[in-house]
């Protein structure tokens, strides 16, 4: 299982997105970013976020 903590991306948010794969986490993180933070994750931003995804 992989995870991404919203605070690791720089938001003051307790959110944690988990998924089976890096792609799953990125998709769910993009949804979270749009719904909660009103931020659209571009392919460039996704590349910057990938190194922050780690094993849960």
C-alpha positions in Angstrom: 0.0 0.0 0.0 1.3 3.5 -0.9 0.4 6.8 0.7 0.8 10.5 0.4 0.3 12.9 3.3 -1.2 16.2 2.3 1.0 18.0 4.8 4.1 16.6 2.9 2.9 18.5 -0.2 2.8 21.7 1.8 -0.9 22.0 2.8 -2.0 22.5 6.4 -4.2 19.5 6.1 -4.3 16.2 8.0 -5.4 14.3 4.8 -3.7 11.0 3.9 -4.4 9.5 0.5 -3.7 5.7 0.1 -3.8 3.4 -2.8 -2.4 0.1 -4.2 -0.1 1.9 -6.7 1.5 5.3 -7.2 -1.0 6.0 -10.0 -3.9 5.2 -7.6 -2.5 7.6 -5.1 -1.9 10.4 -7.7 -5.5 10.0 -8.9 -7.0 10.2 -5.4 -4.6 13.0 -4.5 -5.7 15.0 -7.5 -9.4 14.5 -6.5 -8.6 15.6 -2.9 -6.6 18.6 -4.1 -9.5 19.8 -6.3 -12.3 19.1 -3.8 -10.6 20.3 -0.6 -8.0 22.8 -1.7 -9.4 24.0 -5.0 -6.1 23.1 -6.7 -5.8 21.4 -10.0 -2.9 18.9 -10.3 -1.1 19.3 -13.6 1.2 16.7 -15.0 4.1 18.9 -13.9 2.9 19.0 -10.3 2.2 15.3 -10.3 5.9 14.7 -11.2 6.9 16.9 -8.2 4.6 14.9 -5.9 5.7 11.4 -7.0 8.8 11.4 -4.8 6.6 12.2 -1.7 4.6 9.0 -2.1 5.9 6.2 0.2 5.0 2.8 1.5 2.2 2.9 4.1 
